[in-house]
Amino acid sequence: MTPVIPAWRVAAEGVGVLYARHGARGAMPDCGTDAGLALAALRQGFAGIVFRGRPGIARKLSAIARRLGARVIARGRPRAVISVRPQTRTS
């Protein structure tokens, strides 16, 4: 299983730093919906990325990735999940 680097970490630490730490081991950054971040990760040399943006953009990124010998795993946008449970009071 290929480790995926969470999107918040990619944004916080930067693509170059993460590639230096994890790129050679095959880790893939989750670029969320940020196409610019996805392109930066591909240019940096990651063998693959996770992209959660629009399908048309994902197809374009996939074409670029193929030319670079990389791959894009396109996933739908994450759904916001809110769990609301009523509070139970014990008297």
OpenMM code with the backbone's topology and positions (N, CA, C; nanometers):
from openmm import Vec3, app, unit

residues = "MET THR PRO VAL ILE PRO ALA TRP ARG VAL ALA ALA GLU GLY VAL GLY VAL LEU TYR ALA ARG HIS GLY ALA ARG GLY ALA MET PRO ASP CYS GLY THR ASP ALA GLY LEU ALA LEU ALA ALA LEU ARG GLN GLY PHE ALA GLY ILE VAL PHE ARG GLY ARG PRO GLY ILE ALA ARG LYS LEU SER ALA ILE ALA ARG ARG LEU GLY ALA ARG VAL ILE ALA ARG GLY ARG PRO ARG ALA VAL ILE SER VAL ARG PRO GLN THR ARG THR SER".split()
positions = [
    Vec3(0.0837, -0.1179, 0.0000),
    Vec3(0.0000, 0.0000, 0.0000),
    Vec3(0.0883, 0.1244, 0.0000),
    Vec3(0.0557, 0.2176, -0.0886),
    Vec3(0.1320, 0.3413, -0.1001),
    Vec3(0.0864, 0.4404, 0.0054),
    Vec3(0.1783, 0.4934, 0.0851),
    Vec3(0.1369, 0.5923, 0.1846),
    Vec3(0.0944, 0.7226, 0.1179),
    Vec3(-0.0125, 0.7824, 0.1690),
    Vec3(-0.0620, 0.9098, 0.1177),
    Vec3(-0.0352, 1.0158, 0.2230),
    Vec3(0.0267, 1.1253, 0.1800),
    Vec3(0.0565, 1.2364, 0.2701),
    Vec3(-0.0668, 1.3272, 0.2724),
    Vec3(-0.1235, 1.3570, 0.3903),
    Vec3(-0.2461, 1.4372, 0.3987),
    Vec3(-0.2298, 1.5761, 0.3377),
    Vec3(-0.3397, 1.6288, 0.2822),
    Vec3(-0.3383, 1.7582, 0.2144),
    Vec3(-0.2902, 1.8709, 0.3061),
    Vec3(-0.3311, 1.8705, 0.4327),
    Vec3(-0.2905, 1.9788, 0.5229),
    Vec3(-0.1387, 1.9813, 0.5407),
    Vec3(-0.0795, 1.8631, 0.5397),
    Vec3(0.0651, 1.8563, 0.5572),
    Vec3(0.1385, 1.9022, 0.4322),
    Vec3(0.0834, 1.8689, 0.3160),
    Vec3(0.1438, 1.9130, 0.1900),
    Vec3(0.1432, 2.0649, 0.1855),
    Vec3(0.0301, 2.1246, 0.2206),
    Vec3(0.0187, 2.2707, 0.2186),
    Vec3(0.1089, 2.3361, 0.3232),
    Vec3(0.1184, 2.2764, 0.4392),
    Vec3(0.1952, 2.3371, 0.5482),
    Vec3(0.3461, 2.3258, 0.5281),
    Vec3(0.3926, 2.2097, 0.4845),
    Vec3(0.5362, 2.1869, 0.4764),
    Vec3(0.5945, 2.2164, 0.3396),
    Vec3(0.5121, 2.2125, 0.2369),
    Vec3(0.5613, 2.2388, 0.1029),
    Vec3(0.6021, 2.1112, 0.0313),
    Vec3(0.5854, 2.1136, -0.0985),
    Vec3(0.6104, 1.9957, -0.1798),
    Vec3(0.7568, 1.9547, -0.1791),
    Vec3(0.8469, 2.0525, -0.1878),
    Vec3(0.9900, 2.0209, -0.1927),
    Vec3(1.0392, 1.9501, -0.0678),
    Vec3(0.9965, 1.9991, 0.0469),
    Vec3(1.0376, 1.9382, 0.1737),
    Vec3(0.9844, 1.7958, 0.1838),
    Vec3(0.8581, 1.7772, 0.1474),
    Vec3(0.7988, 1.6439, 0.1557),
    Vec3(0.8629, 1.5472, 0.0575),
    Vec3(0.9001, 1.5959, -0.0615),
    Vec3(0.9659, 1.5066, -0.1572),
    Vec3(1.1004, 1.4613, -0.1020),
    Vec3(1.1720, 1.5535, -0.0408),
    Vec3(1.3020, 1.5177, 0.0169),
    Vec3(1.2875, 1.4114, 0.1249),
    Vec3(1.1787, 1.4173, 0.2010),
    Vec3(1.1581, 1.3213, 0.3103),
    Vec3(1.0938, 1.1904, 0.2655),
    Vec3(0.9972, 1.1984, 0.1711),
    Vec3(0.9137, 1.0820, 0.1430),
    Vec3(0.9068, 1.0392, -0.0031),
    Vec3(0.9470, 1.1252, -0.0952),
    Vec3(0.9290, 1.0970, -0.2372),
    Vec3(0.9989, 0.9725, -0.2859),
    Vec3(1.1190, 0.9485, -0.2409),
    Vec3(1.1946, 0.8314, -0.2852),
    Vec3(1.1320, 0.7014, -0.2360),
    Vec3(1.0507, 0.7094, -0.1317),
    Vec3(0.9872, 0.5888, -0.0779),
    Vec3(0.8512, 0.5618, -0.1408),
    Vec3(0.8127, 0.6425, -0.2391),
    Vec3(0.6885, 0.6186, -0.3102),
    Vec3(0.5649, 0.6796, -0.2489),
    Vec3(0.5803, 0.7661, -0.1511),
    Vec3(0.4635, 0.8305, -0.0911),
    Vec3(0.3979, 0.9235, -0.1925),
    Vec3(0.2673, 0.9413, -0.1793),
    Vec3(0.1927, 1.0264, -0.2705),
    Vec3(0.1255, 1.1387, -0.1929),
    Vec3(0.1480, 1.2648, -0.2330),
    Vec3(0.0803, 1.3745, -0.1636),
    Vec3(-0.0651, 1.3850, -0.2059),
    Vec3(-0.1521, 1.4097, -0.1102),
    Vec3(-0.2932, 1.4372, -0.1377),
    Vec3(-0.3013, 1.5879, -0.1597),
    Vec3(-0.3254, 1.6280, -0.2822),
    Vec3(-0.3260, 1.7699, -0.3173),
    Vec3(-0.4631, 1.8337, -0.3067),
    Vec3(-0.5593, 1.7581, -0.2553),
    Vec3(-0.6935, 1.8129, -0.2396),
    Vec3(-0.7487, 1.8575, -0.3732),
    Vec3(-0.8033, 1.9780, -0.3783),
    Vec3(-0.8596, 2.0322, -0.5020),
    Vec3(-0.7673, 2.1352, -0.5650),
    Vec3(-0.6452, 2.1469, -0.5143),
    Vec3(-0.5504, 2.2489, -0.5592),
    Vec3(-0.4686, 2.1983, -0.6781),
    Vec3(-0.5066, 2.2406, -0.7992),
    Vec3(-0.4368, 2.1964, -0.9203),
    Vec3(-0.2926, 2.2473, -0.9236),
    Vec3(-0.2690, 2.3670, -0.8712),
    Vec3(-0.1337, 2.4213, -0.8681),
    Vec3(-0.0418, 2.3380, -0.7801),
    Vec3(-0.0933, 2.2956, -0.6672),
    Vec3(-0.0168, 2.2105, -0.5776),
    Vec3(0.0101, 2.0752, -0.6431),
    Vec3(-0.0894, 2.0246, -0.7161),
    Vec3(-0.0737, 1.8975, -0.7866),
    Vec3(0.0360, 1.9079, -0.8921),
    Vec3(0.0365, 2.0161, -0.9689),
    Vec3(0.1417, 2.0363, -1.0696),
    Vec3(0.2793, 2.0481, -1.0051),
    Vec3(0.2853, 2.1198, -0.8938),
    Vec3(0.4130, 2.1348, -0.8233),
    Vec3(0.4650, 1.9995, -0.7771),
    Vec3(0.3764, 1.9148, -0.7275),
    Vec3(0.4175, 1.7821, -0.6809),
    Vec3(0.4690, 1.6976, -0.7979),
    Vec3(0.4018, 1.7061, -0.9120),
    Vec3(0.4469, 1.6313, -1.0293),
    Vec3(0.5825, 1.6827, -1.0780),
    Vec3(0.5974, 1.8150, -1.0835),
    Vec3(0.7260, 1.8736, -1.1260),
    Vec3(0.8381, 1.8375, -1.0299),
    Vec3(0.8062, 1.8277, -0.9024),
    Vec3(0.9078, 1.7951, -0.8025),
    Vec3(0.9592, 1.6529, -0.8205),
    Vec3(0.8752, 1.5640, -0.8752),
    Vec3(0.9218, 1.4289, -0.9006),
    Vec3(0.8447, 1.3180, -0.8315),
    Vec3(0.7355, 1.3501, -0.7629),
    Vec3(0.6563, 1.2442, -0.7022),
    Vec3(0.6063, 1.1498, -0.8109),
    Vec3(0.6071, 1.0227, -0.7832),
    Vec3(0.5635, 0.9223, -0.8808),
    Vec3(0.4121, 0.9188, -0.8934),
    Vec3(0.3409, 0.9794, -0.8008),
    Vec3(0.1956, 0.9828, -0.8059),
    Vec3(0.1414, 1.0841, -0.7092),
    Vec3(0.0191, 1.1277, -0.7365),
    Vec3(-0.0492, 1.2228, -0.6491),
    Vec3(-0.1954, 1.1811, -0.6360),
    Vec3(-0.2606, 1.2329, -0.5327),
    Vec3(-0.4039, 1.2170, -0.5163),
    Vec3(-0.4645, 1.3544, -0.5417),
    Vec3(-0.5656, 1.3610, -0.6302),
    Vec3(-0.6313, 1.4872, -0.6638),
    Vec3(-0.7805, 1.4702, -0.6462),
    Vec3(-0.8455, 1.5648, -0.5777),
    Vec3(-0.9876, 1.5553, -0.5462),
    Vec3(-1.0705, 1.6636, -0.6141),
    Vec3(-1.0156, 1.7251, -0.7164),
    Vec3(-1.0852, 1.8350, -0.7833),
    Vec3(-1.1771, 1.7897, -0.8948),
    Vec3(-1.2127, 1.8847, -0.9801),
    Vec3(-1.3066, 1.8590, -1.0889),
    Vec3(-1.2512, 1.7560, -1.1868),
    Vec3(-1.3381, 1.6722, -1.2417),
    Vec3(-1.2946, 1.5652, -1.3319),
    Vec3(-1.2166, 1.6142, -1.4539),
    Vec3(-1.2578, 1.7278, -1.5122),
    Vec3(-1.1860, 1.7808, -1.6282),
    Vec3(-1.0422, 1.8167, -1.5951),
    Vec3(-1.0217, 1.8759, -1.4798),
    Vec3(-0.8868, 1.9122, -1.4359),
    Vec3(-0.8080, 1.7853, -1.4046),
    Vec3(-0.8741, 1.6873, -1.3452),
    Vec3(-0.8067, 1.5603, -1.3141),
    Vec3(-0.7572, 1.4929, -1.4423),
    Vec3(-0.8368, 1.4992, -1.5493),
    Vec3(-0.7934, 1.4402, -1.6772),
    Vec3(-0.6710, 1.5114, -1.7325),
    Vec3(-0.6692, 1.6435, -1.7232),
    Vec3(-0.5534, 1.7197, -1.7718),
    Vec3(-0.4290, 1.6874, -1.6887),
    Vec3(-0.4466, 1.6804, -1.5574),
    Vec3(-0.3337, 1.6449, -1.4707),
    Vec3(-0.2835, 1.5036, -1.5018),
    Vec3(-0.3764, 1.4122, -1.5321),
    Vec3(-0.3369, 1.2750, -1.5657),
    Vec3(-0.2533, 1.2713, -1.6928),
    Vec3(-0.2909, 1.3534, -1.7911),
    Vec3(-0.2139, 1.3586, -1.9161),
    Vec3(-0.0728, 1.4108, -1.8900),
    Vec3(-0.0619, 1.5134, -1.8090),
    Vec3(0.0700, 1.5676, -1.7736),
    Vec3(0.1499, 1.4636, -1.6967),
    Vec3(0.0850, 1.3973, -1.6024),
    Vec3(0.1530, 1.2963, -1.5207),
    Vec3(0.2066, 1.1826, -1.6080),
    Vec3(0.1271, 1.1371, -1.7040),
    Vec3(0.1735, 1.0293, -1.7930),
    Vec3(0.3004, 1.0686, -1.8663),
    Vec3(0.3071, 1.1927, -1.9138),
    Vec3(0.4283, 1.2396, -1.9839),
    Vec3(0.5495, 1.2397, -1.8910),
    Vec3(0.5239, 1.2563, -1.7624),
    Vec3(0.6329, 1.2584, -1.6644),
    Vec3(0.6594, 1.1211, -1.6027),
    Vec3(0.5833, 1.0220, -1.6442),
    Vec3(0.5996, 0.8878, -1.5872),
    Vec3(0.5376, 0.8733, -1.4502),
    Vec3(0.4380, 0.9556, -1.4214),
    Vec3(0.3714, 0.9533, -1.2903),
    Vec3(0.2247, 0.9171, -1.3107),
    Vec3(0.1506, 0.9147, -1.2016),
    Vec3(0.0078, 0.8854, -1.2108),
    Vec3(-0.0709, 0.9746, -1.1168),
    Vec3(-0.1977, 0.9909, -1.1501),
    Vec3(-0.2900, 1.0696, -1.0679),
    Vec3(-0.4016, 0.9768, -1.0236),
    Vec3(-0.4258, 0.9740, -0.8961),
    Vec3(-0.5415, 0.9029, -0.8432),
    Vec3(-0.6470, 1.0089, -0.8184),
    Vec3(-0.7497, 1.0071, -0.9022),
    Vec3(-0.8564, 1.1068, -0.8910),
    Vec3(-0.9654, 1.0517, -0.8012),
    Vec3(-0.9968, 1.1251, -0.7013),
    Vec3(-1.1032, 1.0874, -0.6085),
    Vec3(-1.2007, 1.2034, -0.6007),
    Vec3(-1.3236, 1.1717, -0.5714),
    Vec3(-1.4238, 1.2767, -0.5558),
    Vec3(-1.3917, 1.3646, -0.4369),
    Vec3(-1.4553, 1.4769, -0.4334),
    Vec3(-1.4348, 1.5676, -0.3203),
    Vec3(-1.4806, 1.5015, -0.1916),
    Vec3(-1.4050, 1.5204, -0.0856),
    Vec3(-1.4472, 1.4611, 0.0413),
    Vec3(-1.5779, 1.5234, 0.0881),
    Vec3(-1.6633, 1.4422, 0.1409),
    Vec3(-1.7899, 1.4913, 0.1927),
    Vec3(-1.7716, 1.5412, 0.3352),
    Vec3(-1.8383, 1.6502, 0.3638),
    Vec3(-1.8350, 1.6996, 0.5013),
    Vec3(-1.9272, 1.6109, 0.5836),
    Vec3(-1.8752, 1.5587, 0.6885),
    Vec3(-1.9547, 1.4705, 0.7733),
    Vec3(-1.9634, 1.5336, 0.9106),
    Vec3(-2.0860, 1.5549, 0.9522),
    Vec3(-2.1079, 1.6099, 1.0857),
    Vec3(-2.1918, 1.5088, 1.1617),
    Vec3(-2.1399, 1.4676, 1.2720),
    Vec3(-2.2132, 1.3725, 1.3541),
    Vec3(-2.2722, 1.4472, 1.4716),
    Vec3(-2.4011, 1.4492, 1.4774),
    Vec3(-2.4687, 1.5188, 1.5866),
    Vec3(-2.5495, 1.4161, 1.6641),
    Vec3(-2.5157, 1.4023, 1.7878),
    Vec3(-2.5899, 1.3106, 1.8758),
    Vec3(-2.6531, 1.3933, 1.9857),
    Vec3(-2.7769, 1.3649, 2.0138),
    Vec3(-2.8399, 1.4383, 2.1243),
    Vec3(-2.7713, 1.4036, 2.2559),
    Vec3(-2.7602, 1.5044, 2.3363),
    Vec3(-2.6998, 1.4802, 2.4671),
    Vec3(-2.8021, 1.4119, 2.5574),
    Vec3(-2.7556, 1.3120, 2.6250),
    Vec3(-2.8436, 1.2456, 2.7200),
    Vec3(-2.8021, 1.2880, 2.8592),
    Vec3(-2.8997, 1.3229, 2.9335),
    Vec3(-2.8714, 1.3650, 3.0703),
    Vec3(-2.9128, 1.2555, 3.1653),
    Vec3(-2.8271, 1.2321, 3.2589),
    Vec3(-2.8619, 1.1375, 3.3640),
    Vec3(-2.8829, 1.2166, 3.4905),
    Vec3(-2.9961, 1.1989, 3.5525),
    Vec3(-3.0269, 1.2766, 3.6733),
    Vec3(-2.9873, 1.2030, 3.7968),
] * unit.nanometer
topology = app.Topology()
chain = topology.addChain("A")
for resn in residues:
    res = topology.addResidue(resn, chain)
    for name in ("N", "CA", "C"):
        topology.addAtom(name, app.Element.getBySymbol(name[0]), res)
